[in-house]
Amino acid sequence: MRKTDPFYLTRAWRKLRKEVLEGDRYECQQCKARGYYRRATHVHHVLHYEKYPQYGLAKAVNGERNLISLCFECHAEIHKYGTGAKKEPLTEERW
């Protein structure tokens, strides 16, 4: 369990998350900027919560959006999830 998990379980975060998704009409803002539609399922902190917890519930910081709606793929791309080195197979056999 990550150290930030309790924050994402709070009532305040869940309420704000819903507001952001509804405000963006459940559209991934990154896909939308690229000219196509994908349903948003995540709300991304532009100023990452782990580094800037004081902005955890801030929709905007210094006039710039801090929370944006993203699809799973765009959120993973931003955080570079799953970009680890490709593992070599345990054996030479290819199934």
N, C-alpha and C positions, 0 to 999 in steps of 0.2 A: 504494500500500500504506500502510495506517495505521500509526502508530507503535506501536500496541498489538498488532498482528498476531503478533509472535513469542511473546507471552505465551499467546495462544490456541492455539498449536501445541505447547506444552510437555506432557510426559507427565502432570505433576501436574494441570494444568488439565483435560485430557481425562478423567482418572480422576475428578476431583471432579465434573465436569459429568455424567458417567454416574451417579454416586452420587445427585446431586440429581434427575436425571430419574427414576431408578428409585424414589427415595424419594417422589416425587410421582406415581408410577405413570404417568408420561408424560402427565399431565393438565395442561392449561393452568390455572394457579391463578387467573388473572384471569377467564377464562371460567367456571370452576367457581364463583367468588364471585358471578357474574351468573346462575347457575342452569342453565348448559348445559355440554356437554362438547365439547372440541376437543383434539386430540392436541398435546402440547407438543413442540417441536422446538428450542427455544432455552432457554438458562439466562441469566437477567438479573441483573446486579449492581444491587441497590437503591442502594448507594453506588457510583456509576459508576466503573469501573476507571480511566478516564483521569484522573479527579480524585482518586481514593483508591486508588492502586496497592498500598498497604500492606494493603488488605483484599481483594485479588484472590483469595486462596484461603480466605477466611473464610466459612463457611456462615452464621454469625451474628455480629453486632456489637452489643455492649451488650444482649444478650438478644433482639434483633430479627433476623429473617431478613435475610440479605444476598443470598442466591442463591435465585431462584424460577424455576420452570419456566413457560415461556410458549409460546404458539403464535406463528407468524410475524406474524400480524396484530396481536396484542396487543403484541408486542415493538416492532413498527414504530410503533404508536400511542403507546407510552410515549416512544420516542425521536423521535417526530414526523417519521419518514422519509416522504418523498413528499408533504409538505404545502406544497411551494413554490407560488408563484403560478402560476395556469394560464397557459400560453403561448398567445399569439395565433397563429392560423394564418399561414403564410407568404403565402398568397393568400386572396382572398375565396371561392374555390371550396370547396365542402363535398363531400367524397368519401363 
